[in-house]
Amino acid sequence: MNFADVVTLDKATYFSAFEISIKYQFSFWDSLIVAAALQNNCTVLYSEDLKHTQIIENTLHIINPFTN
């Protein structure tokens, strides 16, 4: 995957986002981003909205790029 690939969200992505929103108490929209990242085998997600250093599903590391 390149730096700016665009991926399609499908029904599975939405169902996964719903499950993530319940499990991690994220908003649905944040969960949709997380679900898409997981579905596309990303290992790092940069976000100022999610908890810095949190690990989702033992795979996806949340990094706040504005944290010292």
C-alpha positions as CSV (number, residue, x, y, z in Angstrom):
1,M,0.0,0.0,0.0
2,N,1.3,3.4,-0.9
3,F,1.0,6.6,1.2
4,A,-2.2,7.8,-0.4
5,D,-4.1,4.7,-1.7
6,V,-7.9,5.0,-1.7
7,V,-9.8,1.9,-0.6
8,T,-13.4,1.0,-1.0
9,L,-15.6,0.5,2.0
10,D,-17.8,-2.5,1.8
11,K,-20.5,-4.1,3.9
12,A,-17.8,-6.0,5.9
13,T,-16.1,-2.8,6.7
14,Y,-19.3,-1.3,8.1
15,F,-20.1,-4.4,10.2
16,S,-16.5,-4.4,11.5
17,A,-16.8,-0.7,12.4
18,F,-20.0,-1.4,14.3
19,E,-18.3,-4.1,16.3
20,I,-15.2,-1.9,17.0
21,S,-17.4,1.0,18.1
22,I,-19.0,-1.3,20.8
23,K,-15.8,-3.0,21.9
24,Y,-13.7,0.1,22.2
25,Q,-16.4,2.7,22.8
26,F,-15.3,4.8,19.8
27,S,-17.7,6.8,17.7
28,F,-18.9,5.1,14.6
29,W,-16.9,7.4,12.3
30,D,-13.6,6.7,14.2
31,S,-14.5,3.0,14.2
32,L,-15.0,3.1,10.4
33,I,-11.5,4.6,10.0
34,V,-10.1,1.9,12.3
35,A,-12.0,-0.9,10.5
36,A,-10.7,0.3,7.1
37,A,-7.1,0.4,8.4
38,L,-7.4,-3.1,9.9
39,Q,-9.0,-4.5,6.7
40,N,-6.1,-3.1,4.7
41,N,-3.4,-4.5,7.0
42,C,-2.2,-1.1,8.3
43,T,-0.1,-1.3,11.4
44,V,0.0,2.4,12.4
45,L,-2.9,4.9,12.4
46,Y,-2.1,8.6,13.1
47,S,-4.9,10.3,15.0
48,E,-5.2,13.1,17.5
49,D,-8.7,11.9,18.4
50,L,-7.9,8.4,19.6
51,K,-5.9,7.3,22.6
52,H,-2.1,7.7,22.0
53,T,-0.2,4.3,22.1
54,Q,-3.4,2.3,22.1
55,I,-3.2,-1.0,20.2
56,I,-6.4,-2.2,18.4
57,E,-6.9,-5.9,17.8
58,N,-3.2,-6.6,18.7
59,T,-2.3,-5.2,15.3
60,L,-3.0,-1.5,14.8
61,H,-1.0,1.0,16.8
62,I,-2.6,4.4,17.4
63,I,-0.1,7.3,17.4
64,N,-0.9,10.9,18.1
65,P,1.6,12.9,16.0
66,F,1.1,15.9,18.2
67,T,2.1,14.2,21.4
68,N,5.6,14.9,22.7
